[in-house]
Amino acid sequence: MLIYVGVRFRASRNPNPTKTSHHAVIEILWTVIPVLILVGIAVPSFRLLYYMDRTNETDMVIKVTGNQWYWNYTYPDEGITFDSYMVDEADLKPGQPRLLTVDYPMVVPEGTRIKLLITGNDVMHSFFVPSLAVQIYAFIGRTNEAWIDVPVGSQTYYGQCNQICGVNHAYMPIEVKALPKAEYAAWLAKAKKEFASNDIGPVQPEVILASVK
């Protein structure tokens, strides 16, 4: 368009400049058409926003807390809580992705709709897992709600904090491990012993996923 305008309306081709100051029809069109486009976008957008707020239609609740620089996962209905740190590159096992693998992932049962209560303890973080279609900010003193549908199928979903939150921003990945319901029940039984919450804080966890693999 710029090339066409430069050639079509160059000075040598238009020795007598136009006296036009405005064009009523064009001005109406470039006002009305964007308004119609915005209204067309707004209708499905509001439907999607209300759909995203249906957090009461969920099967379980997990509270996610962002910290500098790790995540804490609390299962309030089960009475367990644990911290999740990135695994150093030197400690990675074959097949584990660099900068995405954590020591204790958020474990969920497959085929489940989960309510996430997301908050923070310090600066602003963001819980971002693209493959589960969730990205919610974590603020101190505020709890945001979201929900995810975990598809049927035992697999692992990865994400990261995508809000610049300090020097170790790049080292607080998110790992969500979906297990069949029977394996999740086995994990949960052990987690209630290892990750039991108390008034002081979370008990230091031990590796418990190996027994359910």
ABEGO torsion letter per residue (X at the ends): XAAAAAAAABAAABABBBABABBAAAAAAAAAAAAAAAAAAAAAAAAAAAAAABAABBABBBBBBBBOBBBBBBBAAAGBBBBBBBBBAAABBBGBBBGABBABBBBBBBGBBBBBBBBBABBBBBBBBAAAGBBBBBBBGBBBBBBBBBBBEBBBBBBBBABBAEAAAAABBBBBBBBBAAAAAAAAAAAAAAABBBAAEBBBBBBAAAAAX
